[in-house]
Structure formats: C-alpha cells, structure tokens
Amino acid sequence: SWGGSKEITTARTPEEFRNWIDEVFIPQKIQEAKIAEKLKMELFKPWITEIDVMVMNQSWALEASDQELLETGQYLLDSVAAAVRPHFKGRLTPKTYAPGSALHKQNPRPIWKELTFKDFDEVGFTFFPTCDLQTATTDAREQFAIIMEMVERDSIPWVMTEMDIPANIGWETCGTDIFDQADEILSAVLDILFELEIQPIGISTKGHNNIYSKEHKAVIEEKIFS
C-alpha cells in the first residue's frame, strides 16, 4: 500500500474529491498495480487507509449528508478497483471500520455499514479495544455484530486487518494499567471474536510495536499465531 497523506487539501466538495480520485489517485494506483503484478504479490490494497476514514478526513465530510458520504465512499471503492483490476490478478483488499468502532463514536454515521464489498475477494475490518475491559468487550460485541451483518449481506470472506492495543487511546483516563491488563483485554476480545458465526480468514495484530507484558505476548502467540 502507498503511505501517502490522508489529507486532500484541494478537495472542497465531494465533486472535487471525485475529480482528485480520477485525475491523481487512480493513475498512481494503476502504476502501483503494475508493479505489484510484476512482483507477483498475493494481494494489493490500493487505498491509503480505510475507505470511510479516507472520506471522513475530507474538510467537507462533517457537513455532508449520509447519502453524499456513502456515494463518495462507494465511488472511491469501486472506481479504484475497476481501474487497477486489469493490471493486477491477485486479491484486492479494501478495509473499513464498522460504525460501532471507537473512531465513529466520535462522529457516529451508521451509513458506513451500507458500503458494499460484494464484488471483492475479501474485506478487512479494523478494531481497536479502548478504555477498559468492560468498554472493550461491549464495543467488540457491537462492532462484530455489524461486521456479521455486512459479510452475510455481501457473502464475502473477511479479515480482521487490524486488531491492536495502541498506547495512545487514553487508557489512563479510564484508570487502566495497560501493562498489567493488555493480556486480559485482548484475550476477552478474541473470545468474542472466536464465537462469531462467520470466522475471519485471518487476523493481523501488530501491537503498534507494543507488547506490554510477557502475558500479553503469550495471548498473541497462543490465541492468534497458534
């Protein structure tokens, strides 16, 4: 994936953002798709970040209607995929937050669960536990339920593309000693995940380079990598 900026400063409206996608972003992605194909890559994520995050980072997004957001997000998803598909034979892997995540609780827009991924090989989701054990498990149940709705609707395999415990999400404000409780929080979230009717085909946990204790490391090894 290309680590470019999420900020598209020249786009002041959804129409300008679409023009940027067509004139700037897609040509970049086509070039990358050709390189990925030459390197025989298995999968390619031709988007800077989660589809909804990429749209919501736009200056006009907070004032946009739900329908404008959804149509723009779907355009970003489908137009980029259609442009790179002739040049890349592997798996195209888009990624999104479900509306129940911590990110969207700051600006709840349930419309994002209407994004459709039915024409893709798989879809990735992001989930970051927050605050404390109770909050993390409550959020997990809510978000995973939305994920189940989406993958059942689109009949698509899914991946837990990011499920980390970052250090920078305010654990101390909830009175959580993350160095002591990271193992308990991750283990509880994974237990909820493993009970879902449709299991992910993969789980990626990077820890944002943070492994807080030997017990936390053991949970990652035993519940994910084993």
ABEGO torsion letter per residue (X at the ends): XBABBABBAABABAAAAAAAAAAAAAAAAAAAAAAAAAAGBABBBABABBAAAAAAABAAAAABBAAAAAAAAAAAAAAAAAAAAAABABBBBBBBBBAABAAAAABBBAAAAABBAAABABBBBBBBBBGBAAAAAAAAAAAAAAAAAAAAAAGBBBBBABBBBBAAAGAAAAGBBAAAAAAAAAAAAAAAAAABABBBABBBBAGGGBBABAAAAAAAAAAAAX
